[in-house]
Amino acid sequence: MVSFSLWGHRPVAASNGVGVLASMALIGLTTFLPMYVQGVLHRSPVVAGLALTMVVVGWPAGATLAARSFIRFGLRQILVAGSVLVPAGAAVLVF
């Protein structure tokens, strides 16, 4: 729980807002990706599970790489890159 007084600070509000949006994307992806693979692509449940496994492995790997890159590139550049790459990845998934 975050105190409402902290939301007045711009960095805290921005990071919490981005965290909410990223969490929504991750939960939506893990919920609908297996149904999409099975229903639309007509693949087996095993293939749907493997597709979901790649997401579950890739998300923490990307977060680890981003955390290690903070020192080299700075927080602002990592956040900007992430805010571009996550929607771009979602667009690739859609198409």
N, CA, C and O atoms as a GROMACS GRO file, in nm:
protein
  380
    1MET      N    1   0.084  -0.117   0.000
    1MET     CA    2   0.000   0.000   0.000
    1MET      C    3   0.089   0.123   0.000
    1MET      O    4   0.189   0.130   0.071
    2VAL      N    5   0.049   0.218  -0.080
    2VAL     CA    6   0.124   0.343  -0.092
    2VAL      C    7   0.039   0.454  -0.031
    2VAL      O    8  -0.079   0.468  -0.065
    3SER      N    9   0.098   0.532   0.056
    3SER     CA   10   0.027   0.643   0.117
    3SER      C   11  -0.011   0.745   0.012
    3SER      O   12   0.065   0.769  -0.082
    4PHE      N   13  -0.127   0.805   0.026
    4PHE     CA   14  -0.173   0.905  -0.071
    4PHE      C   15  -0.082   1.028  -0.074
    4PHE      O   16  -0.075   1.096  -0.176
    5SER      N   17  -0.015   1.056   0.035
    5SER     CA   18   0.074   1.172   0.036
    5SER      C   19   0.195   1.150  -0.055
    5SER      O   20   0.252   1.246  -0.106
    6LEU      N   21   0.235   1.026  -0.074
    6LEU     CA   22   0.348   0.997  -0.164
    6LEU      C   23   0.313   1.019  -0.310
    6LEU      O   24   0.402   1.045  -0.391
    7TRP      N   25   0.185   1.009  -0.346
    7TRP     CA   26   0.144   1.028  -0.485
    7TRP      C   27   0.166   1.172  -0.531
    7TRP      O   28   0.163   1.199  -0.651
    8GLY      N   29   0.188   1.263  -0.438
    8GLY     CA   30   0.217   1.401  -0.474
    8GLY      C   31   0.356   1.420  -0.532
    8GLY      O   32   0.382   1.520  -0.598
    9HIS      N   33   0.445   1.325  -0.508
    9HIS     CA   34   0.580   1.330  -0.563
    9HIS      C   35   0.580   1.268  -0.702
    9HIS      O   36   0.539   1.153  -0.720
   10ARG      N   37   0.625   1.344  -0.799
   10ARG     CA   38   0.617   1.301  -0.939
   10ARG      C   39   0.689   1.168  -0.967
   10ARG      O   40   0.631   1.084  -1.035
   11PRO      N   41   0.811   1.147  -0.919
   11PRO     CA   42   0.876   1.018  -0.949
   11PRO      C   43   0.802   0.898  -0.890
   11PRO      O   44   0.795   0.792  -0.953
   12VAL      N   45   0.748   0.914  -0.772
   12VAL     CA   46   0.673   0.804  -0.709
   12VAL      C   47   0.545   0.777  -0.787
   12VAL      O   48   0.512   0.661  -0.813
   13ALA      N   49   0.474   0.881  -0.824
   13ALA     CA   50   0.350   0.864  -0.900
   13ALA      C   51   0.377   0.803  -1.037
   13ALA      O   52   0.303   0.716  -1.082
   14ALA      N   53   0.484   0.847  -1.103
   14ALA     CA   54   0.516   0.793  -1.235
   14ALA      C   55   0.555   0.647  -1.227
   14ALA      O   56   0.509   0.566  -1.307
   15SER      N   57   0.638   0.612  -1.131
   15SER     CA   58   0.681   0.472  -1.121
   15SER      C   59   0.566   0.381  -1.080
   15SER      O   60   0.557   0.268  -1.127
   16ASN      N   61   0.478   0.428  -0.993
   16ASN     CA   62   0.362   0.348  -0.957
   16ASN      C   63   0.264   0.334  -1.074
   16ASN      O   64   0.207   0.228  -1.094
   17GLY      N   65   0.247   0.441  -1.149
   17GLY     CA   66   0.160   0.435  -1.267
   17GLY      C   67   0.214   0.338  -1.372
   17GLY      O   68   0.138   0.260  -1.430
   18VAL      N   69   0.343   0.344  -1.396
   18VAL     CA   70   0.405   0.252  -1.492
   18VAL      C   71   0.397   0.109  -1.440
   18VAL      O   72   0.375   0.016  -1.517
   19GLY      N   73   0.416   0.091  -1.310
   19GLY     CA   74   0.404  -0.042  -1.252
   19GLY      C   75   0.265  -0.101  -1.268
   19GLY      O   76   0.250  -0.220  -1.296
   20VAL      N   77   0.164  -0.018  -1.252
   20VAL     CA   78   0.026  -0.064  -1.271
   20VAL      C   79   0.003  -0.104  -1.416
   20VAL      O   80  -0.054  -0.210  -1.443
   21LEU      N   81   0.048  -0.022  -1.510
   21LEU     CA   82   0.028  -0.054  -1.652
   21LEU      C   83   0.106  -0.179  -1.693
   21LEU      O   84   0.055  -0.262  -1.769
   22ALA      N   85   0.229  -0.193  -1.645
   22ALA     CA   86   0.308  -0.312  -1.678
   22ALA      C   87   0.245  -0.437  -1.617
   22ALA      O   88   0.244  -0.543  -1.680
   23SER      N   89   0.194  -0.426  -1.497
   23SER     CA   90   0.127  -0.540  -1.434
   23SER      C   91   0.002  -0.579  -1.510
   23SER      O   92  -0.027  -0.698  -1.526
   24MET      N   93  -0.073  -0.480  -1.557
   24MET     CA   94  -0.192  -0.509  -1.637
   24MET      C   95  -0.154  -0.581  -1.765
   24MET      O   96  -0.222  -0.675  -1.807
   25ALA      N   97  -0.046  -0.537  -1.829
   25ALA     CA   98  -0.001  -0.601  -1.952
   25ALA      C   99   0.041  -0.745  -1.926
   25ALA      O  100   0.008  -0.835  -2.003
   26LEU      N  101   0.114  -0.768  -1.818
   26LEU     CA  102   0.162  -0.902  -1.787
   26LEU      C  103   0.047  -0.996  -1.752
   26LEU      O  104   0.044  -1.110  -1.798
   27ILE      N  105  -0.046  -0.949  -1.671
   27ILE     CA  106  -0.160  -1.033  -1.633
   27ILE      C  107  -0.247  -1.063  -1.754
   27ILE      O  108  -0.293  -1.176  -1.772
   28GLY      N  109  -0.271  -0.961  -1.836
   28GLY     CA  110  -0.349  -0.984  -1.958
   28GLY      C  111  -0.283  -1.080  -2.053
   28GLY      O  112  -0.348  -1.166  -2.113
   29LEU      N  113  -0.152  -1.067  -2.067
   29LEU     CA  114  -0.078  -1.156  -2.157
   29LEU      C  115  -0.080  -1.299  -2.108
   29LEU      O  116  -0.103  -1.391  -2.186
   30THR      N  117  -0.055  -1.319  -1.981
   30THR     CA  118  -0.053  -1.456  -1.929
   30THR      C  119  -0.192  -1.517  -1.925
   30THR      O  120  -0.206  -1.640  -1.924
   31THR      N  121  -0.296  -1.434  -1.924
   31THR     CA  122  -0.432  -1.487  -1.925
   31THR      C  123  -0.477  -1.524  -2.066
   31THR      O  124  -0.534  -1.631  -2.086
   32PHE      N  125  -0.452  -1.436  -2.162
   32PHE     CA  126  -0.510  -1.454  -2.295
   32PHE      C  127  -0.419  -1.522  -2.396
   32PHE      O  128  -0.467  -1.570  -2.499
   33LEU      N  129  -0.288  -1.527  -2.372
   33LEU     CA  130  -0.198  -1.589  -2.469
   33LEU      C  131  -0.228  -1.737  -2.490
   33LEU      O  132  -0.235  -1.780  -2.605
   34PRO      N  133  -0.245  -1.818  -2.385
   34PRO     CA  134  -0.276  -1.960  -2.411
   34PRO      C  135  -0.410  -1.979  -2.484
   34PRO      O  136  -0.421  -2.067  -2.570
   35MET      N  137  -0.510  -1.898  -2.451
   35MET     CA  138  -0.638  -1.909  -2.522
   35MET      C  139  -0.624  -1.870  -2.668
   35MET      O  140  -0.687  -1.930  -2.755
   36TYR      N  141  -0.541  -1.769  -2.696
   36TYR     CA  142  -0.518  -1.726  -2.833
   36TYR      C  143  -0.447  -1.835  -2.913
   36TYR      O  144  -0.485  -1.864  -3.026
   37VAL      N  145  -0.344  -1.894  -2.854
   37VAL     CA  146  -0.268  -1.998  -2.924
   37VAL      C  147  -0.357  -2.119  -2.953
   37VAL      O  148  -0.348  -2.177  -3.061
   38GLN      N  149  -0.440  -2.156  -2.859
   38GLN     CA  150  -0.526  -2.272  -2.880
   38GLN      C  151  -0.646  -2.240  -2.970
   38GLN      O  152  -0.678  -2.317  -3.060
   39GLY      N  153  -0.712  -2.127  -2.944
   39GLY     CA  154  -0.836  -2.097  -3.015
   39GLY      C  155  -0.816  -2.041  -3.154
   39GLY      O  156  -0.887  -2.080  -3.246
   40VAL      N  157  -0.723  -1.950  -3.170
   40VAL     CA  158  -0.704  -1.882  -3.299
   40VAL      C  159  -0.601  -1.953  -3.386
   40VAL      O  160  -0.623  -1.974  -3.505
   41LEU      N  161  -0.490  -1.991  -3.326
   41LEU     CA  162  -0.384  -2.056  -3.403
   41LEU      C  163  -0.404  -2.207  -3.416
   41LEU      O  164  -0.332  -2.273  -3.490
   42HIS      N  165  -0.502  -2.262  -3.344
   42HIS     CA  166  -0.537  -2.404  -3.348
   42HIS      C  167  -0.416  -2.493  -3.317
   42HIS      O  168  -0.388  -2.589  -3.389
   43ARG      N  169  -0.346  -2.458  -3.209
   43ARG     CA  170  -0.232  -2.537  -3.163
   43ARG      C  171  -0.272  -2.616  -3.039
   43ARG      O  172  -0.377  -2.592  -2.980
   44SER      N  173  -0.188  -2.708  -3.001
   44SER     CA  174  -0.218  -2.793  -2.886
   44SER      C  175  -0.192  -2.717  -2.755
   44SER      O  176  -0.126  -2.614  -2.755
   45PRO      N  177  -0.245  -2.769  -2.645
   45PRO     CA  178  -0.217  -2.707  -2.515
   45PRO      C  179  -0.069  -2.706  -2.480
   45PRO      O  180  -0.023  -2.618  -2.407
   46VAL      N  181   0.006  -2.802  -2.531
   46VAL     CA  182   0.150  -2.805  -2.505
   46VAL      C  183   0.218  -2.684  -2.569
   46VAL      O  184   0.302  -2.620  -2.507
   47VAL      N  185   0.181  -2.652  -2.692
   47VAL     CA  186   0.238  -2.537  -2.761
   47VAL      C  187   0.197  -2.408  -2.690
   47VAL      O  188   0.278  -2.316  -2.678
   48ALA      N  189   0.073  -2.401  -2.643
   48ALA     CA  190   0.028  -2.284  -2.568
   48ALA      C  191   0.108  -2.269  -2.440
   48ALA      O  192   0.145  -2.158  -2.402
   49GLY      N  193   0.135  -2.379  -2.373
   49GLY     CA  194   0.216  -2.374  -2.251
   49GLY      C  195   0.359  -2.332  -2.279
   49GLY      O  196   0.418  -2.258  -2.200
   50LEU      N  197   0.415  -2.376  -2.391
   50LEU     CA  198   0.550  -2.335  -2.427
   50LEU      C  199   0.556  -2.186  -2.461
   50LEU      O  200   0.654  -2.119  -2.427
   51ALA      N  201   0.452  -2.136  -2.528
   51ALA     CA  202   0.447  -1.993  -2.556
   51ALA      C  203   0.441  -1.912  -2.427
   51ALA      O  204   0.506  -1.809  -2.414
   52LEU      N  205   0.363  -1.959  -2.334
   52LEU     CA  206   0.352  -1.892  -2.205
   52LEU      C  207   0.482  -1.904  -2.126
   52LEU      O  208   0.518  -1.812  -2.052
   53THR      N  209   0.552  -2.015  -2.140
   53THR     CA  210   0.680  -2.032  -2.072
   53THR      C  211   0.781  -1.928  -2.120
   53THR      O  212   0.858  -1.875  -2.041
   54MET      N  213   0.780  -1.898  -2.250
   54MET     CA  214   0.872  -1.798  -2.303
   54MET      C  215   0.844  -1.660  -2.243
   54MET      O  216   0.936  -1.583  -2.217
   55VAL      N  217   0.717  -1.629  -2.222
   55VAL     CA  218   0.681  -1.502  -2.160
   55VAL      C  219   0.728  -1.499  -2.014
   55VAL      O  220   0.784  -1.400  -1.968
   56VAL      N  221   0.704  -1.609  -1.944
   56VAL     CA  222   0.738  -1.616  -1.802
   56VAL      C  223   0.889  -1.613  -1.781
   56VAL      O  224   0.936  -1.564  -1.678
   57VAL      N  225   0.966  -1.664  -1.876
   57VAL     CA  226   1.112  -1.660  -1.867
   57VAL      C  227   1.163  -1.523  -1.915
   57VAL      O  228   1.255  -1.467  -1.857
   58GLY      N  229   1.103  -1.471  -2.021
   58GLY     CA  230   1.151  -1.346  -2.081
   58GLY      C  231   1.128  -1.224  -1.995
   58GLY      O  232   1.213  -1.134  -1.991
   59TRP      N  233   1.016  -1.218  -1.927
   59TRP     CA  234   0.985  -1.099  -1.846
   59TRP      C  235   1.087  -1.079  -1.733
   59TRP      O  236   1.140  -0.969  -1.721
   60PRO      N  237   1.116  -1.179  -1.650
   60PRO     CA  238   1.218  -1.158  -1.547
   60PRO      C  239   1.358  -1.137  -1.605
   60PRO      O  240   1.439  -1.063  -1.548
   61ALA      N  241   1.388  -1.201  -1.717
   61ALA     CA  242   1.519  -1.181  -1.780
   61ALA      C  243   1.534  -1.036  -1.825
   61ALA      O  244   1.639  -0.975  -1.806
   62GLY      N  245   1.429  -0.981  -1.885
   62GLY     CA  246   1.432  -0.840  -1.926
   62GLY      C  247   1.442  -0.747  -1.807
   62GLY      O  248   1.512  -0.646  -1.813
   63ALA      N  249   1.372  -0.779  -1.700
   63ALA     CA  250   1.378  -0.696  -1.579
   63ALA      C  251   1.518  -0.700  -1.518
   63ALA      O  252   1.567  -0.599  -1.468
   64THR      N  253   1.580  -0.816  -1.520
   64THR     CA  254   1.716  -0.828  -1.467
   64THR      C  255   1.815  -0.748  -1.550
   64THR      O  256   1.900  -0.678  -1.495
   65LEU      N  257   1.805  -0.758  -1.682
   65LEU     CA  258   1.893  -0.681  -1.770
   65LEU      C  259   1.873  -0.531  -1.751
   65LEU      O  260   1.969  -0.454  -1.750
   66ALA      N  261   1.748  -0.490  -1.736
   66ALA     CA  262   1.721  -0.348  -1.714
   66ALA      C  263   1.779  -0.301  -1.582
   66ALA      O  264   1.836  -0.192  -1.574
   67ALA      N  265   1.765  -0.382  -1.478
   67ALA     CA  266   1.818  -0.342  -1.347
   67ALA      C  267   1.970  -0.332  -1.349
   67ALA      O  268   2.028  -0.244  -1.285
   68ARG      N  269   2.034  -0.420  -1.422
   68ARG     CA  270   2.181  -0.414  -1.432
   68ARG      C  271   2.226  -0.299  -1.521
   68ARG      O  272   2.340  -0.255  -1.511
   69SER      N  273   2.140  -0.250  -1.608
   69SER     CA  274   2.176  -0.141  -1.699
   69SER      C  275   2.157  -0.003  -1.636
   69SER      O  276   2.200   0.096  -1.694
   70PHE      N  277   2.095   0.005  -1.518
   70PHE     CA  278   2.074   0.134  -1.452
   70PHE      C  279   2.204   0.209  -1.431
   70PHE      O  280   2.210   0.330  -1.453
   71ILE      N  281   2.306   0.138  -1.389
   71ILE     CA  282   2.433   0.204  -1.358
   71ILE      C  283   2.497   0.262  -1.484
   71ILE      O  284   2.552   0.373  -1.481
   72ARG      N  285   2.490   0.189  -1.593
   72ARG     CA  286   2.555   0.232  -1.717
   72ARG      C  287   2.478   0.344  -1.788
   72ARG      O  288   2.539   0.442  -1.830
   73PHE      N  289   2.347   0.329  -1.802
   73PHE     CA  290   2.269   0.422  -1.883
   73PHE      C  291   2.189   0.523  -1.802
   73PHE      O  292   2.154   0.628  -1.855
   74GLY      N  293   2.158   0.494  -1.679
   74GLY     CA  294   2.077   0.583  -1.597
   74GLY      C  295   1.930   0.541  -1.600
   74GLY      O  296   1.883   0.479  -1.695
   75LEU      N  297   1.861   0.577  -1.495
   75LEU     CA  298   1.722   0.536  -1.478
   75LEU      C  299   1.631   0.593  -1.585
   75LEU      O  300   1.545   0.522  -1.636
   76ARG      N  301   1.648   0.718  -1.620
   76ARG     CA  302   1.559   0.783  -1.715
   76ARG      C  303   1.563   0.716  -1.852
   76ARG      O  304   1.459   0.691  -1.912
   77GLN      N  305   1.683   0.685  -1.903
   77GLN     CA  306   1.695   0.622  -2.033
   77GLN      C  307   1.638   0.481  -2.034
   77GLN      O  308   1.579   0.438  -2.133
   78ILE      N  309   1.654   0.409  -1.924
   78ILE     CA  310   1.598   0.274  -1.915
   78ILE      C  311   1.445   0.281  -1.914
   78ILE      O  312   1.379   0.200  -1.979
   79LEU      N  313   1.390   0.376  -1.840
   79LEU     CA  314   1.243   0.390  -1.836
   79LEU      C  315   1.188   0.430  -1.971
   79LEU      O  316   1.083   0.379  -2.012
   80VAL      N  317   1.256   0.519  -2.042
   80VAL     CA  318   1.210   0.559  -2.176
   80VAL      C  319   1.217   0.441  -2.272
   80VAL      O  320   1.124   0.417  -2.349
   81ALA      N  321   1.328   0.367  -2.267
   81ALA     CA  322   1.342   0.250  -2.354
   81ALA      C  323   1.234   0.146  -2.324
   81ALA      O  324   1.176   0.088  -2.415
   82GLY      N  325   1.207   0.123  -2.196
   82GLY     CA  326   1.104   0.028  -2.159
   82GLY      C  327   0.965   0.071  -2.201
   82GLY      O  328   0.883  -0.011  -2.242
   83SER      N  329   0.938   0.201  -2.192
   83SER     CA  330   0.807   0.250  -2.231
   83SER      C  331   0.787   0.246  -2.382
   83SER      O  332   0.674   0.256  -2.430
   84VAL      N  333   0.896   0.232  -2.456
   84VAL     CA  334   0.885   0.215  -2.602
   84VAL      C  335   0.880   0.066  -2.637
   84VAL      O  336   0.803   0.025  -2.723
   85LEU      N  337   0.962  -0.015  -2.570
   85LEU     CA  338   0.974  -0.156  -2.605
   85LEU      C  339   0.854  -0.240  -2.565
   85LEU      O  340   0.816  -0.332  -2.638
   86VAL      N  341   0.792  -0.211  -2.452
   86VAL     CA  342   0.678  -0.292  -2.408
   86VAL      C  343   0.560  -0.275  -2.504
   86VAL      O  344   0.503  -0.376  -2.546
   87PRO      N  345   0.519  -0.153  -2.543
   87PRO     CA  346   0.411  -0.144  -2.643
   87PRO      C  347   0.452  -0.199  -2.780
   87PRO      O  348   0.368  -0.254  -2.851
   88ALA      N  349   0.579  -0.185  -2.816
   88ALA     CA  350   0.625  -0.240  -2.943
   88ALA      C  351   0.615  -0.392  -2.942
   88ALA      O  352   0.573  -0.453  -3.041
   89GLY      N  353   0.653  -0.454  -2.832
   89GLY     CA  354   0.639  -0.599  -2.820
   89GLY      C  355   0.493  -0.643  -2.823
   89GLY      O  356   0.459  -0.746  -2.881
   90ALA      N  357   0.408  -0.565  -2.759
   90ALA     CA  358   0.265  -0.597  -2.761
   90ALA      C  359   0.209  -0.585  -2.902
   90ALA      O  360   0.125  -0.665  -2.943
   91ALA      N  361   0.256  -0.485  -2.978
   91ALA     CA  362   0.211  -0.469  -3.117
   91ALA      C  363   0.258  -0.586  -3.204
   91ALA      O  364   0.184  -0.634  -3.289
   92VAL      N  365   0.380  -0.631  -3.181
   92VAL     CA  366   0.430  -0.749  -3.255
   92VAL      C  367   0.346  -0.870  -3.223
   92VAL      O  368   0.316  -0.950  -3.312
   93LEU      N  369   0.309  -0.885  -3.097
   93LEU     CA  370   0.225  -0.998  -3.058
   93LEU      C  371   0.087  -0.991  -3.123
   93LEU      O  372   0.032  -1.094  -3.163
   94VAL      N  373   0.033  -0.871  -3.134
   94VAL     CA  374  -0.099  -0.856  -3.194
   94VAL      C  375  -0.096  -0.893  -3.342
   94VAL      O  376  -0.187  -0.958  -3.392
   95PHE      N  377   0.009  -0.850  -3.410
   95PHE     CA  378   0.016  -0.875  -3.555
   95PHE      C  379   0.088  -1.004  -3.584
   95PHE      O  380   0.103  -1.041  -3.701
   0.00000   0.00000   0.00000
